[in-house]
Amino acid sequence: MRRTATRRRFLVAAGATGAAGLAGCLGGGGTGADAGGTDTDTDTEAGTGEPTGTTTGTPIPGDYSLLLNWKPSGLHAPYFAAKANGFYDEEGLSLAAIETGEGSTFSAKQAGLSNVEFAISSSDQVVNINSRGLSPQSVGVVMQKSPAVVFSTRETFGGELTSVDQLAGKTVGTGPGMVRVLTTLLLEDAGIRGEVEMVDTGYDTVQQLLSGEIDAAGGVFGDAISAEAQGYTVDSIAVGDTVPSYGHVVAAERDWAAGNAEAVRAFLRATARGAAWAQSNPGDATDALIDANGVLEESRGQQRQKWETMATEFMTGDVVAEHGWGWSENEPWQVVHDALADTAALDGEVDPASVWTNEYLDTGYEYIGSYTDTV
């Protein structure tokens, strides 16, 4: 049974972090945001995910673009795979560009300003930007589990890290942002927060770990892969196995999405198909990513490992098996809202149930409703 961090524990963790720290994001290449964790009645979920059938291929007027949350990496394999294989075209959607992002805050804002039709962001920044007078809305969850992990090398830790309890008496370093809150929650859930020295490692967490300045690190799984690529044996504990939390989401401006519903559905269908294809063909998916982003050739192995880790450990799960690819539930949205609100990181009132929807997910479509079966 999945353990859920209590609201009391969450507020203890959030109370130790400033508003500026909570405004970070769990992006593609460093530490940042996403949280989860209270018992919430999901009967009031926004959007019902009513099936609308399968792909039509009817041309949808206009050219569309996707803004990534960060520089392209293995975490973005589904979009490049879908574009390279013509899945967007088969849906009648002309995806003219996949653009490099500047962080989840930036991508959520650009979606909210309608400067881009689709954007990859994080749940906390969708909530944050909604509190500032704009309306980016999550129309699909790409990563059902946050990419946050606590990890160490056997060389630094002096053995294998298999349990959170082993961190008692150790020094754990994290960068700023929600990743620190998630790490704290993990320690609180294990009942050892008071026995762990937590330090702020800024954006140098991996190197401080490798140099032995800290015993373990809180970061994202890409950080652990980077450490492994340097010749170390790395062990990781996924925070999302204990603290319910989302990773990447697809965002679009709420009113624009409502007025262009078929374009949104087409984008999600093609992306889900791209994810399924990439999961079944990781080598070819890596090729498609690198063909579009030649600079990644020198890190090909890392990019493939990032994608395979994301696909098998962070993108599926019970919710996807039951409801389909991209499905949202209210709990993680409510918790991240509470974390931001309790630390005065929000600029105004926002209903967390209003910042996400399942209504554009065609659960009657094979690669959405039966995603688990296709991979």
C-alpha positions in Angstrom: 0.0 0.0 0.0 1.3 3.5 -0.9 2.2 5.5 2.2 1.0 9.1 2.2 2.8 11.9 4.1 0.3 13.6 6.5 -0.6 17.2 6.1 1.0 17.9 9.5 4.3 16.5 8.3 4.0 18.5 5.0 3.4 21.7 6.9 6.4 21.0 9.2 8.5 20.6 6.1 7.1 23.6 4.2 7.4 25.8 7.2 11.2 25.4 7.1 11.4 26.7 3.6 11.0 30.2 2.4 8.7 31.4 -0.3 11.5 31.9 -2.8 12.7 28.4 -2.3 9.3 26.9 -2.9 9.0 28.7 -6.2 11.6 26.5 -7.9 10.8 23.7 -10.2 11.7 20.1 -10.9 12.9 20.7 -14.4 14.8 18.6 -16.9 18.3 19.1 -15.6 18.5 20.1 -11.9 16.7 20.5 -8.6 13.3 22.2 -8.1 9.6 21.5 -7.6 6.6 19.3 -7.3 5.0 17.9 -4.2 2.1 15.8 -3.0 0.5 14.2 -0.1 -2.9 14.7 1.7 -6.1 12.7 1.7 -8.4 14.6 -0.7 -11.9 13.7 -2.0 -11.3 13.1 -5.7 -15.0 12.9 -6.5 -14.8 16.6 -7.3 -12.1 16.2 -9.9 -12.0 18.8 -12.7 -12.8 17.1 -15.9 -14.2 13.6 -16.4 -12.1 12.3 -19.3 -15.1 11.4 -21.3 -13.9 9.3 -24.3 -14.3 10.9 -27.7 -13.1 8.0 -29.9 -9.9 7.7 -31.9 -7.7 9.7 -34.2 -9.5 11.4 -37.1 -6.6 12.8 -39.1 -8.9 15.7 -40.2 -6.6 18.7 -40.7 -6.7 21.2 -37.9 -6.2 24.8 -39.2 -3.0 26.6 -38.1 0.5 25.8 -37.0 1.2 24.9 -33.4 4.3 24.9 -31.2 5.5 23.2 -28.0 7.7 24.9 -25.5 9.8 22.6 -23.3 10.5 23.3 -19.7 14.3 23.2 -20.3 16.9 22.1 -22.8 16.0 19.0 -24.7 17.0 15.8 -23.0 15.9 12.1 -22.7 13.0 13.4 -20.6 11.5 14.9 -23.8 11.7 11.8 -26.0 7.9 11.4 -26.5 7.6 14.7 -28.3 10.5 14.2 -30.6 9.5 10.6 -31.3 5.9 11.7 -32.1 7.1 14.4 -34.4 9.7 12.3 -36.2 7.2 9.5 -36.8 4.5 11.9 -38.1 2.1 11.2 -35.3 1.1 14.8 -34.9 0.6 15.0 -38.7 -1.6 11.9 -38.7 -3.8 13.7 -36.1 -4.1 16.6 -38.5 -2.0 18.8 -36.2 0.9 20.8 -37.6 3.5 21.0 -34.8 5.8 23.5 -36.4 8.4 23.7 -33.6 9.6 22.1 -30.3 11.3 25.0 -28.6 13.9 25.0 -25.8 12.6 26.3 -22.5 14.0 28.4 -19.7 12.5 26.6 -16.7 9.0 25.5 -15.7 8.1 29.0 -14.4 8.9 30.5 -17.8 7.0 27.8 -19.7 3.9 28.1 -17.5 3.9 31.9 -17.9 4.3 31.6 -21.7 1.4 29.2 -21.9 -0.6 31.5 -19.7 0.1 34.5 -21.9 -0.9 32.4 -25.0 2.5 33.0 -26.5 2.8 29.3 -27.1 0.0 26.7 -27.6 1.5 23.9 -25.5 4.2 24.0 -22.8 5.8 21.5 -20.5 5.9 22.7 -17.0 5.6 21.5 -13.4 2.5 21.4 -11.2 3.8 24.0 -8.7 4.5 26.5 -11.4 1.1 26.0 -13.0 -0.4 26.8 -9.6 2.0 29.7 -9.0 1.4 31.4 -12.4 -2.4 31.0 -11.9 -2.0 33.0 -8.7 -0.5 35.8 -10.7 -3.5 36.6 -13.0 -2.8 34.2 -15.8 -4.5 30.8 -16.6 -2.2 28.0 -17.7 -4.0 24.8 -17.2 -2.6 21.3 -17.0 -4.3 19.2 -19.7 -2.3 16.1 -19.2 0.2 14.6 -16.7 3.3 13.2 -18.4 5.1 12.0 -15.3 2.8 10.4 -12.8 5.5 10.5 -10.2 7.9 13.3 -9.3 11.5 12.9 -10.6 12.7 13.7 -7.1 15.1 11.2 -5.5 17.4 10.9 -2.6 20.6 9.2 -3.7 24.2 8.5 -2.9 27.2 6.7 -4.2 28.5 3.6 -2.5 32.0 5.2 -2.5 30.7 8.1 -0.5 28.0 6.4 1.6 30.3 3.5 2.5 27.8 0.9 1.3 24.5 0.4 -0.4 21.6 2.9 0.3 18.4 0.8 0.4 16.3 2.5 3.1 15.5 6.0 4.2 16.3 4.9 7.8 19.9 4.6 6.9 20.1 8.4 6.5 19.8 8.9 10.3 23.0 10.5 11.5 24.0 11.5 8.0 24.3 14.9 6.2 21.9 15.3 3.3 22.4 18.1 0.8 19.8 19.6 -1.6 19.5 22.6 -3.8 16.7 25.2 -3.5 13.1 24.7 -4.3 10.4 22.1 -3.8 13.0 19.3 -4.1 14.1 20.3 -0.6 10.5 20.1 0.7 10.1 16.7 -0.8 13.3 15.4 0.7 12.2 16.8 4.1 8.9 15.1 3.7 10.5 11.8 3.0 12.7 12.1 6.2 9.6 13.2 8.2 7.6 10.2 7.0 10.4 7.9 8.2 10.5 9.6 11.5 14.2 10.6 11.3 14.1 14.3 10.2 15.6 15.3 13.6 18.5 12.9 13.2 19.6 14.2 9.7 21.6 17.3 9.1 20.2 19.0 6.0 22.4 21.5 4.1 21.8 23.8 1.1 24.1 22.7 -1.7 22.8 25.3 -4.2 23.2 24.0 -7.7 26.4 22.0 -7.0 24.7 19.1 -5.3 26.2 16.3 -7.4 29.8 17.5 -7.1 29.5 18.0 -3.4 28.3 14.4 -3.1 31.1 13.0 -5.2 33.7 15.0 -3.2 32.4 13.6 0.0 31.1 16.9 1.4 27.7 15.4 2.0 26.7 11.8 2.6 23.6 11.8 0.4 21.8 14.2 -1.9 18.2 15.2 -2.7 17.8 15.9 -6.4 16.1 14.5 -9.5 16.9 11.1 -11.0 18.8 12.8 -13.8 21.3 13.9 -11.2 21.8 10.3 -10.1 22.3 9.3 -13.7 24.9 12.0 -14.1 26.8 10.8 -11.1 26.7 7.2 -12.4 28.1 8.4 -15.8 31.2 9.6 -13.9 32.0 6.0 -12.9 30.3 5.8 -9.5 27.9 3.1 -8.2 24.7 5.0 -7.4 21.7 4.0 -5.3 18.5 6.0 -5.3 15.2 6.2 -3.3 12.3 7.7 -5.3 10.5 10.3 -3.2 7.3 9.7 -5.1 7.0 6.2 -3.8 6.2 7.7 -0.4 5.0 11.2 -1.2 2.4 11.4 -4.0 3.6 14.0 -6.5 3.6 14.8 -10.2 6.5 15.5 -12.6 6.1 17.1 -16.0 2.7 18.2 -17.1 1.4 19.6 -20.5 0.0 23.1 -20.0 -2.2 25.3 -22.3 -4.0 28.5 -21.6 -7.4 27.6 -20.2 -9.7 29.6 -22.5 -7.6 28.9 -25.6 -7.8 25.2 -24.8 -11.6 25.4 -24.4 -11.8 27.1 -27.8 -9.4 24.7 -29.5 -10.5 21.4 -27.9 -9.8 19.2 -30.9 -6.3 20.6 -31.2 -5.6 19.8 -27.6 -7.0 16.3 -27.9 -5.0 15.7 -31.1 -1.8 16.9 -29.4 -2.4 14.6 -26.4 -3.2 11.6 -28.6 -0.1 12.0 -30.7 2.1 12.6 -27.6 0.7 9.5 -25.8 1.4 7.5 -29.0 4.9 8.9 -29.1 5.5 7.9 -25.5 4.3 4.4 -26.1 6.5 4.1 -29.3 9.5 5.5 -27.5 9.0 3.1 -24.6 8.9 0.2 -26.9 11.8 1.5 -29.1 14.2 3.3 -26.7 17.1 3.2 -29.1 15.2 4.6 -32.0 13.6 7.2 -29.7 17.1 8.3 -28.6 18.1 8.6 -32.3 15.0 10.8 -33.0 15.9 13.0 -30.0 19.6 13.3 -31.2 18.7 13.8 -34.8 16.8 16.9 -33.7 19.4 18.0 -31.1 22.8 17.1 -32.4 24.6 18.4 -29.3 23.2 15.5 -27.3 25.3 13.0 -29.3 28.1 13.1 -26.8 25.8 12.1 -24.0 23.7 9.5 -26.0 24.0 6.9 -23.3 22.8 9.2 -20.6 19.9 10.5 -22.6 18.7 6.9 -23.3 19.0 6.0 -19.7 17.1 9.1 -18.6 14.3 8.2 -21.0 14.2 4.5 -20.0 14.2 5.4 -16.3 11.4 8.0 -16.8 9.3 5.6 -19.0 9.5 2.6 -16.7 9.6 4.2 -13.2 8.0 7.6 -13.4 5.4 7.7 -16.2 3.1 4.7 -15.5 1.5 3.2 -12.4 -1.9 2.3 -11.0 -3.6 5.6 -12.1 -2.5 5.1 -15.7 -3.6 1.4 -15.6 -7.0 2.4 -14.3 -7.7 5.7 -16.1 -5.1 6.0 -18.9 -2.1 8.1 -19.9 -2.1 11.7 -18.7 -4.7 11.4 -16.0 -4.7 13.8 -13.1 -6.1 13.4 -9.6 -6.8 16.2 -7.2 -4.5 15.2 -4.3 -1.1 16.3 -5.6 -2.5 19.6 -6.9 -4.1 20.4 -3.5 -0.9 19.7 -1.6 1.4 21.7 -3.8 -1.1 24.6 -3.6 -1.1 24.4 0.2 2.7 24.3 0.3 3.0 27.5 -1.8 0.1 29.2 0.1 1.5 28.4 3.5 4.9 29.9 2.6 3.4 33.0 1.0 4.8 32.1 -2.3 1.5 32.7 -4.2 0.5 36.2 -5.3 -3.2 35.7 -4.9 -6.0 33.2 -4.4 -6.3 30.3 -6.7 -8.5 27.2 -6.6 -6.1 24.2 -7.2 -9.0 22.2 -8.8 -9.2 24.9 -11.5 -5.7 24.5 -12.8 -6.0 21.0 -14.2 -8.5 19.0 -16.2 -8.9 15.5 -17.7 -11.5 16.6 -20.2 -9.2 16.6 -23.3 -7.9 13.0 -22.7 -9.6 10.6 -25.1 -9.8 7.6 -23.0 -11.3 5.7 -25.8 -8.1 6.0 -27.8 -5.7 3.1 -27.6 -2.6 4.9 -26.6 -4.4 6.9 -23.8 -7.1 4.7 -22.3 -5.1 1.4 -22.8 -1.6 2.9 -22.6 -0.4 0.3 -20.1 -1.4 -2.5 -22.4 0.4 -1.0 -25.4 3.8 -0.9 -23.6 
